[in-house]
Structures are given as C-alpha cells and as structure tokens.
Amino acid sequence: MSQFRDAVLSRRSMLSLLMANMGVAVMPPSLRATTRQAAVKEFDLRAAPGHSRLTAAASDQTAVWAYNNSVPGQELRVRQGDRVRVSVTNDLDEPTTVHWHGVRVPNAMDGVPYLTQAPIQPGGKFMYEFDAVDAGTYWYHPHQRSFEQVGRGLYGPLIIEEHDPVRVDRDLTWMLDDWRLGPDGSIRGDFGNRHDMSHNGRVGNTVTINGRAPGDLVVRSGERIRLRLVNAANARIFALDFEGHAPMVIALDGQPVSPHSPANGQVVIGPAMRVDLILDMTDRPGSRNAVIDRFYKGLEYQLTELTYAAAPLRSSPPDWPIELPSNGLPEPSVETAIRHEVVFNGGMMGRMVMSDMGGSMGEGRTGGMMNMMRGSGVWFVNGVAAEGHVLEPFLTLEQDRSHIISMTNATAWHHPIHLHGHSFRVIARSGEPTRHREWQDTVMMAPRERVDIALVADNPGDWMFHCHILEHQAAGMMGVIRVS
C-alpha cells in the first residue's frame, strides 16, 4: 500500500459537501444551458473489479477495475445544452468518486472527495447532475486515490456534441493509455512507489487505444475523420506523428481553436489533455502509413497503422469547413487582470533546478522558497506539499474578475497542470505570447518553463489545482484555489 493519499478537505468546502449529499447543485448563471430546451440524458455507471483483454494475446484477460465491466467505460455522448444525470454505484472494496474532467460543472458535482462531496463508500451510490454547457471532448475518472484507480482502468469518454458540428465522414474517439504489466499479463501492484513519485510518474510498458492493443485503422482514400484524442495515462506523454498525413488541430481540451498544423507535425498530448483533429485520408488505395509516438527520444515506437482499403471513398478529401463554433467562454481582460504567482518545485533534482534558475524567479525568491518548503511530500506548490485531509486554499480569486496566473516550473520534469471548474487562455510561454491563445483546462509545462494563463473566475467554490501526472499529485503537487 502506498504511503501517499489524496489530500483534499478545506473547511469552507463543508457547505458544498453537504449540498452535494442532499443532491443540490448550485448552478452559476454562466453554467446554465440557455441555448435550447434542454433534454435530460440519464446514465448508470458501476465501478467494480472486472477483466479486460489489454494485449494482443486472445487468451489474456487482465484483472482491472472498470466502469460497467468495460475499459474504457461507456462513452457518454450528449448534445450541448443537455441536462446530464449519471447514477454511480460503487462496487469496489474502497471509496471512490467521479470527476468530470474539463467540464465546467457546479462545485458540488466536481467529484473531489471531501472537498466537494463525501466519497462514495463501498456499496454506495451518488447521483451527479449538471448541464453540458460546453461542446467538446471530455472524460471522466475517479479523484479518490486516482493514481491507482485510474491506473487500474477506471475512466471513460464524455463527448458533448455541438449544435452544428463540423461535417466529417467518421467521428472517432481514441483513449490512449499505458499499463505496467508483469510477464503473466497482470497489472503490477507497485502503485505509489517512491521512484515513480519523485521522477516522471508511472510510465507503463504496454500502450493501448480504447483499452486494446492497437490494431490497424482501416481508412478509405478521400475520407475525412474527426479524431478525438484523450490521454488517460497516469504519466505517459504522447507525440504522435501521422506519417504521410497532415492533421489539423481544431480543439484543445474540448475548446475550439483556430485550425492549425501541430508544431513539427507531431500531436503532443500530455496526461488528461485532449486534442481534436481533422485527419484527411490523402494516400492511395492499398497504402499503409504508420502512426509513430516520438515523445521519448530513443524510445520511439509504432502505435498503429492507417491501412487504406482497396475502394476509395472519393477522389480527394472534401473541402468542408473545419472551424468549430465558439463555446462563448467569458473573455479575460489582460489589462485589468489581477496577477498571481505560482511556483512548482520538488522532485528528483528539484533543489538543483531551483538553484540554477536563481534570478529568473525573482531576487531572493528561490532560496527563500527552498527554506520555506513545508510538508513531507515530494512536490510543492508555492513551497507547500499537499497532505492529509485538510487542505486550505493557497490562492483566492475574486469572483467575476479577470486573473492572470503566472506559473513557473522550477523542476526537472514535465507537468500537465489542471484547474477544475474553469477553462483558461494560455497567453504566454517563457515571456513570449502564444500564437493561438488557446483555451485549455490542462496545460503542459516543460522543465524550467514559465507559463501565463488568464481566466475569468466565474464559477464559485473551492477547486482543485494540480499536476495530472497522478503520482505527482499524490505526492504533494496539488492545492486548492478558492473563487469567491
């Protein structure tokens, strides 16, 4: 059993916790569906032990934890503006919750144990209810001991369709994951070990797409595919090279972005992040094109292959528009925004990196923070490692005001930083304005990088803010941001 546990409760959150237990979700005006008469979509999810075939060997049935006995869990597909009700039953031997990653839900529905709700105990049930306010690609997973519960297979896609989606021939979802399997095909039980916690997290040795060893994707010449990528891995970062093809990015973390080619032709997607692509099939019938993961240098491998059928769909891809409609998020004012500073530090080689960065973090700040670090964790947010069951907010954002959070990664490792309850614009990296000012809810920070994000804090409550390399989160790299 790992020594690490999810640190969660702030005293202010008891009100929303009690309201969640009564089935009450306070819905801010900005999160209410107003575009049409809302339909109600109801789903049932059951978290329980099960079995899944993760490898190519037909006889291999790996013991997993799964929603509705499937890895990934059932795809929940609704339309923008729908009212979503999900009844969750816990048939595990330990408590759990469900977090709706990237979805702007009311605080009581966010699925963080002790912060927004009491954990769902073994044999218990909980009803989640919220409006699907933003179209896009999202996913769901536990926030209770997530480094193990997600690592054993508890996750699934949530797709919120636009009222007027872009026209494509196929709409596909790929949930990318990796698993640390033993020689017998079983999941290794070394969750939460010190090495994973202090380095780059639990990177597995078996990669899957939608819970299976990737087979070929059969395509047709002239076909247009919308490919929704979701990274459900604990720690693995992917950089996908679609050889011979030119994918166009149309959404990041569910939010539309100006269509563009990915940098260096590679689609980089960190843990918890999502990328929507338009992928045109431009090769000839009978051809085969590899999809290569190139993120870890010297460890490149073929993820899958695009195999062209003999019969083309059309002579060339269509010229249909590919730009998605905006979700209408409130636009932050950079000129009037209140500014905040957040520094992430810790981990293996952390003190060396902070010392090397020196003046780039402000006069005296590096040494002062190293002297002020508190907690027994491995990772720190503004000098504090999250631990225990009481976690007071480290930052308060005035509600309905614009804010800029300048984040510095003073570590030797990548960190995908996720804010619950909001999307934010990524406006600068290491002092340079971003080209697309993309909306995201999880932003990848490279070692020693500084990233500025801007948002309107319009969703009140206490919200988790953490690294989504799940071992880093469990080992201290998390905190609470209060919006009030």
C-alpha positions as CSV (number, residue, x, y, z in Angstrom):
1,M,0.0,0.0,0.0
2,S,1.3,3.4,-0.9
3,Q,2.1,5.9,1.8
4,F,0.5,8.6,-0.4
5,R,-3.1,9.6,-0.3
6,D,-5.3,12.2,-1.8
7,A,-5.2,15.4,0.2
8,V,-8.5,17.2,0.0
9,L,-10.7,18.9,2.6
10,S,-10.9,22.6,3.3
11,R,-13.3,23.8,5.9
12,R,-15.1,26.2,3.5
13,S,-16.0,23.2,1.4
14,M,-18.2,21.6,4.0
15,L,-21.2,23.7,2.7
16,S,-20.9,22.4,-0.8
17,L,-20.2,18.9,0.5
18,L,-23.4,19.0,2.5
19,M,-25.3,20.3,-0.5
20,A,-23.9,17.5,-2.7
21,N,-25.0,14.9,-0.2
22,M,-28.5,16.4,-0.4
23,G,-28.4,16.2,-4.2
24,V,-28.3,20.0,-4.6
25,A,-26.1,21.5,-7.3
26,V,-25.7,25.3,-7.2
27,M,-25.6,26.4,-10.9
28,P,-24.0,29.8,-11.6
29,P,-25.7,31.7,-14.4
30,S,-22.7,31.2,-16.7
31,L,-23.0,27.4,-16.4
32,R,-26.7,27.2,-17.2
33,A,-27.9,25.8,-20.5
34,T,-29.9,28.5,-22.3
35,T,-29.4,27.8,-26.0
36,R,-32.4,25.5,-26.3
37,Q,-34.9,23.4,-24.4
38,A,-32.7,21.0,-22.6
39,A,-33.1,17.3,-23.0
40,V,-32.3,15.1,-20.0
41,K,-29.8,12.3,-20.6
42,E,-29.5,9.7,-17.9
43,F,-26.7,7.1,-17.5
44,D,-25.7,4.5,-14.9
45,L,-22.1,3.7,-14.1
46,R,-20.9,0.9,-11.9
47,A,-17.3,0.9,-10.7
48,A,-16.2,-2.7,-10.0
49,P,-13.5,-5.2,-10.5
50,G,-13.5,-6.9,-13.9
51,H,-11.4,-8.3,-16.7
52,S,-10.2,-6.8,-20.0
53,R,-8.1,-8.0,-22.9
54,L,-5.3,-5.4,-22.9
55,T,-2.8,-7.3,-25.0
56,A,-3.0,-9.0,-28.4
57,A,-2.9,-12.5,-27.0
58,A,-6.5,-13.8,-27.3
59,S,-6.2,-15.8,-24.0
60,D,-5.0,-12.8,-21.9
61,Q,-7.7,-11.5,-19.6
62,T,-6.2,-8.9,-17.2
63,A,-7.9,-8.2,-13.9
64,V,-8.8,-4.5,-14.0
65,W,-11.2,-2.0,-12.3
66,A,-13.8,-0.8,-14.7
67,Y,-17.0,1.1,-15.3
68,N,-19.8,-1.3,-16.4
69,N,-17.1,-4.0,-16.9
70,S,-15.5,-2.1,-19.8
71,V,-12.2,-0.4,-20.3
72,P,-12.7,2.4,-21.2
73,G,-16.1,2.9,-19.6
74,Q,-19.2,3.6,-21.6
75,E,-18.9,6.6,-23.9
76,L,-21.4,9.2,-22.6
77,R,-22.4,11.2,-25.6
78,V,-24.8,14.1,-25.3
79,R,-25.6,17.4,-27.0
80,Q,-24.6,20.8,-25.9
81,G,-27.3,22.1,-23.5
82,D,-28.5,18.7,-22.4
83,R,-29.0,18.1,-18.7
84,V,-26.8,15.1,-17.7
85,R,-27.7,12.8,-14.9
86,V,-25.3,10.0,-14.0
87,S,-26.0,7.5,-11.2
88,V,-22.7,6.0,-10.0
89,T,-22.7,2.7,-7.9
90,N,-19.5,1.8,-6.1
91,D,-18.9,-2.0,-6.1
92,L,-15.2,-1.6,-5.3
93,D,-13.8,-2.5,-1.9
94,E,-12.7,1.1,-1.3
95,P,-14.3,4.5,-1.6
96,T,-14.4,6.3,-5.0
97,T,-15.8,9.4,-6.8
98,V,-16.2,10.5,-10.4
99,H,-14.7,13.7,-11.7
100,W,-15.9,15.2,-15.0
101,H,-12.6,16.3,-16.3
102,G,-12.7,19.7,-18.2
103,V,-16.4,20.1,-17.8
104,R,-17.5,23.3,-16.1
105,V,-19.8,21.9,-13.5
106,P,-21.2,23.4,-10.3
107,N,-18.8,22.8,-7.4
108,A,-20.9,20.2,-5.7
109,M,-20.8,18.0,-8.8
110,D,-17.0,18.1,-9.3
111,G,-16.2,14.7,-7.7
112,V,-13.3,15.6,-5.4
113,P,-13.5,13.6,-2.2
114,Y,-14.0,15.6,1.0
115,L,-13.6,18.9,-1.0
116,T,-16.9,18.8,-3.0
117,Q,-18.5,15.6,-1.8
118,A,-18.2,12.7,0.6
119,P,-16.5,9.7,-1.0
120,I,-18.9,7.1,-2.4
121,Q,-18.4,4.2,0.1
122,P,-18.4,0.6,-1.0
123,G,-21.9,-0.4,-1.8
124,G,-23.0,3.2,-2.0
125,K,-24.4,5.4,-4.8
126,F,-24.2,9.0,-5.8
127,M,-26.2,11.0,-8.5
128,Y,-24.2,13.5,-10.5
129,E,-26.3,16.2,-12.3
130,F,-25.1,19.1,-14.4
131,D,-25.7,20.9,-17.7
132,A,-23.5,20.2,-20.7
133,V,-22.6,23.8,-21.3
134,D,-19.6,23.5,-23.5
135,A,-19.4,21.3,-26.6
136,G,-16.2,19.3,-26.9
137,T,-14.2,16.2,-25.9
138,Y,-14.0,15.4,-22.2
139,W,-13.6,12.4,-19.9
140,Y,-14.4,11.1,-16.5
141,H,-12.4,9.3,-13.9
142,P,-12.1,9.0,-10.1
143,H,-10.4,11.6,-7.9
144,Q,-10.1,9.2,-5.0
145,R,-6.6,7.5,-4.9
146,S,-6.6,8.3,-8.6
147,F,-3.0,7.2,-9.2
148,E,-4.3,3.6,-8.6
149,Q,-8.0,3.7,-9.5
150,V,-7.3,5.4,-12.9
151,G,-4.2,3.2,-13.3
152,R,-6.3,0.1,-13.0
153,G,-8.8,1.2,-15.7
154,L,-11.4,3.5,-14.2
155,Y,-12.0,6.1,-16.9
156,G,-14.2,6.8,-19.9
157,P,-15.0,9.4,-22.5
158,L,-17.7,12.1,-22.3
159,I,-18.5,13.7,-25.7
160,I,-20.6,16.8,-25.8
161,E,-21.7,17.4,-29.5
162,E,-22.0,20.8,-31.0
163,H,-25.4,22.0,-32.2
164,D,-23.8,22.5,-35.6
165,P,-20.8,20.1,-35.7
166,V,-18.2,20.2,-38.5
167,R,-19.0,17.8,-41.3
168,V,-16.9,14.6,-41.4
169,D,-17.3,11.0,-42.7
170,R,-16.4,9.5,-39.3
171,D,-16.2,10.7,-35.7
172,L,-13.7,8.5,-33.8
173,T,-12.5,8.6,-30.1
174,W,-9.1,7.2,-29.1
175,M,-8.5,6.9,-25.4
176,L,-4.7,6.5,-25.1
177,D,-3.3,4.7,-22.1
178,D,-0.4,2.7,-20.9
179,W,-0.2,-0.1,-18.4
180,R,2.6,-1.6,-16.3
181,L,2.1,-5.3,-16.8
182,G,4.1,-8.3,-15.5
183,P,5.2,-11.3,-17.5
184,D,1.8,-13.0,-16.8
185,G,-0.1,-10.0,-18.2
186,S,-1.4,-8.8,-14.8
187,I,-1.1,-5.2,-13.7
188,R,1.9,-4.7,-11.4
189,G,0.8,-3.7,-8.0
190,D,3.6,-1.2,-7.3
191,F,1.4,1.8,-7.3
192,G,2.7,4.8,-5.4
193,N,6.3,3.7,-5.2
194,R,8.9,6.4,-4.3
195,H,10.7,6.3,-7.6
196,D,7.6,7.0,-9.7
197,M,6.5,9.7,-7.3
198,S,9.8,11.6,-7.4
199,H,10.6,11.1,-11.1
200,N,8.3,11.2,-14.1
201,G,5.4,9.1,-12.7
202,R,4.1,5.6,-13.5
203,V,5.0,5.1,-17.2
204,G,3.9,1.6,-18.3
205,N,5.3,-0.9,-20.7
206,T,2.1,-1.7,-22.7
207,V,0.2,1.0,-24.7
208,T,-3.5,0.7,-25.6
209,I,-6.1,2.5,-27.7
210,N,-9.6,2.2,-26.2
211,G,-8.3,-0.5,-23.8
212,R,-6.9,-2.8,-26.5
213,A,-3.6,-3.5,-28.2
214,P,-3.8,-1.2,-31.2
215,G,-4.7,-2.8,-34.5
216,D,-4.7,-1.2,-37.9
217,L,-7.2,1.6,-38.6
218,V,-8.9,0.8,-42.0
219,V,-9.5,4.0,-43.9
220,R,-10.5,5.0,-47.4
221,S,-8.9,7.4,-49.9
222,G,-10.7,10.8,-49.8
223,E,-12.2,10.1,-46.3
224,R,-12.3,12.8,-43.6
225,I,-12.1,11.8,-40.0
226,R,-12.6,13.8,-36.8
227,L,-10.2,12.1,-34.4
228,R,-10.8,12.8,-30.7
229,L,-7.6,12.0,-28.7
230,V,-7.8,11.6,-24.9
231,N,-4.7,10.8,-22.8
232,A,-5.9,8.7,-19.9
233,A,-2.4,7.5,-18.9
234,N,-1.1,8.2,-15.4
235,A,2.1,9.8,-16.7
236,R,2.9,9.0,-20.3
237,I,3.2,11.9,-22.8
238,F,2.5,11.1,-26.4
239,A,3.8,12.9,-29.5
240,L,2.0,11.3,-32.5
241,D,3.4,11.6,-36.0
242,F,0.8,10.6,-38.6
243,E,3.3,9.7,-41.3
244,G,2.3,10.9,-44.8
245,H,-0.6,12.9,-43.4
246,A,-1.2,16.5,-42.3
247,P,-3.6,16.5,-39.3
248,M,-5.2,19.8,-38.4
249,V,-5.9,20.7,-34.8
250,I,-9.4,22.1,-34.3
251,A,-9.9,21.8,-30.5
252,L,-7.8,21.5,-27.4
253,D,-9.2,20.2,-24.1
254,G,-12.6,20.4,-25.7
255,Q,-12.4,24.1,-26.6
256,P,-12.3,25.2,-30.2
257,V,-9.0,26.7,-31.5
258,S,-8.1,28.3,-34.9
259,P,-7.4,25.3,-37.1
260,H,-3.7,24.8,-37.4
261,S,-1.0,22.2,-38.1
262,P,0.7,20.9,-34.9
263,A,4.3,22.1,-34.3
264,N,6.8,19.9,-36.0
265,G,4.0,17.9,-37.4
266,Q,3.6,16.0,-34.1
267,V,0.5,16.0,-32.0
268,V,1.7,16.3,-28.4
269,I,-0.7,15.3,-25.7
270,G,0.1,15.1,-22.0
271,P,-1.8,13.2,-19.3
272,A,-5.5,14.3,-19.1
273,M,-5.3,16.5,-22.2
274,R,-7.5,16.2,-25.3
275,V,-6.9,17.1,-28.9
276,D,-9.5,17.1,-31.7
277,L,-8.0,16.5,-35.1
278,I,-9.3,16.7,-38.7
279,L,-7.5,13.9,-40.5
280,D,-7.9,13.7,-44.3
281,M,-7.0,10.4,-46.0
282,T,-4.8,11.6,-48.9
283,D,-2.9,8.5,-49.8
284,R,-3.9,5.9,-52.5
285,P,-5.9,2.7,-52.0
286,G,-3.8,-0.2,-50.6
287,S,-1.2,2.0,-49.0
288,R,-0.1,1.7,-45.3
289,N,1.0,4.6,-43.1
290,A,2.4,4.3,-39.6
291,V,1.4,6.4,-36.6
292,I,4.6,6.8,-34.6
293,D,4.9,8.0,-31.0
294,R,8.1,10.1,-30.9
295,F,7.9,11.9,-27.5
296,Y,10.6,9.9,-25.6
297,K,13.8,10.2,-27.7
298,G,15.4,6.8,-28.4
299,L,12.2,5.0,-27.4
300,E,10.0,5.7,-30.5
301,Y,7.6,3.0,-31.4
302,Q,4.7,2.4,-33.9
303,L,1.4,3.0,-32.2
304,T,-0.8,1.9,-35.0
305,E,-1.1,2.0,-38.8
306,L,-3.5,3.6,-41.3
307,T,-4.4,0.9,-43.8
308,Y,-6.1,2.0,-46.9
309,A,-9.0,-0.1,-48.3
310,A,-9.0,-1.0,-52.0
311,A,-12.1,1.1,-52.8
312,P,-11.7,4.9,-52.4
313,L,-14.5,6.9,-50.9
314,R,-13.9,9.9,-53.2
315,S,-11.1,11.1,-55.5
316,S,-9.8,13.7,-52.9
317,P,-10.8,14.8,-49.4
318,P,-13.7,17.2,-49.2
319,D,-13.3,21.0,-48.7
320,W,-15.9,21.3,-46.0
321,P,-15.3,24.0,-43.3
322,I,-13.4,22.7,-40.3
323,E,-13.6,25.6,-37.8
324,L,-15.7,24.9,-34.7
325,P,-18.1,27.4,-33.2
326,S,-17.0,29.1,-30.0
327,N,-18.4,28.0,-26.7
328,G,-18.6,31.6,-25.6
329,L,-16.4,31.5,-22.6
330,P,-16.1,34.8,-20.8
331,E,-13.1,36.6,-22.2
332,P,-10.5,37.7,-19.6
333,S,-9.1,41.2,-19.7
334,V,-5.3,41.1,-19.6
335,E,-5.2,44.9,-19.0
336,T,-7.3,44.8,-15.8
337,A,-6.5,41.3,-14.6
338,I,-5.3,40.6,-11.1
339,R,-1.9,38.9,-11.2
340,H,-0.8,35.9,-9.1
341,E,2.4,33.9,-9.0
342,V,2.7,30.1,-8.5
343,V,5.9,28.1,-8.4
344,F,6.1,24.3,-8.7
345,N,9.2,22.7,-7.2
346,G,10.5,19.5,-5.7
347,G,11.1,16.0,-7.1
348,M,14.4,14.5,-8.1
349,M,17.0,17.2,-8.9
350,G,14.4,19.8,-7.7
351,R,16.8,21.8,-5.5
352,M,19.4,21.9,-8.2
353,V,17.0,23.3,-10.7
354,M,15.7,26.0,-8.3
355,S,19.3,27.0,-7.6
356,D,20.2,27.1,-11.3
357,M,17.1,29.2,-12.1
358,G,18.1,31.8,-9.5
359,G,17.4,35.3,-10.7
360,S,14.9,34.2,-13.3
361,M,12.4,33.6,-10.4
362,G,13.0,37.0,-8.8
363,E,15.6,38.3,-6.4
364,G,15.9,36.0,-3.4
365,R,12.8,34.1,-4.2
366,T,14.4,30.7,-5.0
367,G,16.5,30.5,-1.8
368,G,13.6,31.8,0.3
369,M,11.2,29.2,-1.1
370,M,13.6,26.4,-0.5
371,N,13.9,27.4,3.1
372,M,10.1,27.7,3.5
373,M,9.1,24.4,1.9
374,R,6.6,22.6,4.2
375,G,5.2,19.1,4.3
376,S,6.6,15.6,3.9
377,G,5.7,15.3,0.3
378,V,7.9,15.1,-2.8
379,W,6.4,18.0,-4.7
380,F,5.4,21.5,-3.7
381,V,3.1,24.3,-4.8
382,N,4.4,27.7,-3.5
383,G,6.5,25.8,-1.0
384,V,3.7,23.6,0.4
385,A,3.2,19.9,-0.2
386,A,-0.4,18.9,-0.1
387,E,-1.0,16.2,2.5
388,G,-3.7,15.0,5.0
389,H,-7.4,15.6,4.9
390,V,-7.5,19.3,5.5
391,L,-6.2,21.5,2.6
392,E,-6.9,25.2,2.9
393,P,-6.8,27.4,-0.3
394,F,-3.4,28.7,-1.2
395,L,-4.9,31.3,-3.6
396,T,-8.2,33.2,-3.6
397,L,-9.6,34.6,-6.9
398,E,-12.2,37.3,-6.7
399,Q,-15.3,36.1,-8.4
400,D,-16.2,37.5,-11.9
401,R,-12.9,39.3,-12.1
402,S,-10.1,38.6,-14.7
403,H,-7.0,36.9,-13.3
404,I,-3.6,36.0,-14.7
405,I,-1.7,33.2,-13.0
406,S,2.0,33.1,-13.8
407,M,3.3,29.6,-13.2
408,T,6.9,28.6,-13.0
409,N,8.0,25.0,-13.4
410,A,11.2,25.0,-11.2
411,T,11.7,21.3,-11.6
412,A,13.5,18.8,-13.9
413,W,10.2,17.2,-15.1
414,H,7.2,17.9,-17.3
415,H,3.9,18.8,-15.5
416,P,0.4,18.9,-17.0
417,I,-1.3,21.4,-14.7
418,H,-5.1,21.1,-14.4
419,L,-7.6,23.6,-12.9
420,H,-11.0,22.3,-12.0
421,G,-14.2,24.2,-12.8
422,H,-12.8,26.6,-15.4
423,S,-11.1,26.8,-18.7
424,F,-8.3,29.4,-19.2
425,R,-6.4,31.0,-22.0
426,V,-2.7,30.2,-22.3
427,I,-1.4,33.6,-23.2
428,A,2.4,33.3,-22.8
429,R,5.3,30.8,-22.5
430,S,8.6,32.0,-21.1
431,G,7.6,35.6,-21.8
432,E,6.6,35.0,-25.5
433,P,2.9,35.4,-26.4
434,T,1.3,32.2,-27.6
435,R,0.3,32.1,-31.3
436,H,-3.2,30.7,-30.8
437,R,-4.1,31.9,-27.2
438,E,-5.7,28.5,-26.8
439,W,-8.3,27.7,-24.2
440,Q,-7.3,24.8,-22.1
441,D,-8.0,23.2,-18.7
442,T,-4.8,21.3,-18.5
443,V,-1.6,22.9,-19.7
444,M,1.8,21.2,-20.3
445,M,4.7,22.8,-18.6
446,A,8.2,21.8,-19.7
447,P,11.1,21.8,-17.2
448,R,12.1,25.4,-16.2
449,E,9.3,26.8,-18.3
450,R,7.1,29.8,-17.2
451,V,3.5,29.8,-18.5
452,D,0.9,32.6,-18.1
453,I,-2.7,31.7,-18.1
454,A,-5.7,34.1,-18.0
455,L,-9.3,33.4,-17.0
456,V,-12.5,35.0,-15.6
457,A,-13.2,33.3,-12.3
458,D,-16.9,32.9,-12.8
459,N,-17.5,29.6,-11.1
460,P,-17.6,29.9,-7.3
461,G,-16.3,27.3,-4.9
462,D,-13.1,25.6,-3.8
463,W,-11.4,24.0,-6.8
464,M,-8.5,21.6,-7.1
465,F,-5.4,22.8,-9.0
466,H,-2.8,20.1,-9.5
467,C,-0.4,18.2,-11.7
468,H,-2.1,15.5,-13.7
469,I,0.8,13.1,-13.6
470,L,-1.1,11.3,-10.9
471,E,1.9,10.3,-8.9
472,H,3.0,13.9,-8.7
473,Q,-0.5,14.9,-7.5
474,A,-0.5,12.2,-4.8
475,A,3.0,13.2,-3.7
476,G,2.1,16.8,-3.0
477,M,1.7,18.8,-6.3
478,M,-1.8,19.9,-5.7
479,G,-3.6,22.7,-3.9
480,V,-7.0,24.5,-3.7
481,I,-7.9,27.7,-5.4
482,R,-11.0,29.5,-4.0
483,V,-13.3,31.5,-6.1
484,S,-15.4,33.9,-4.0
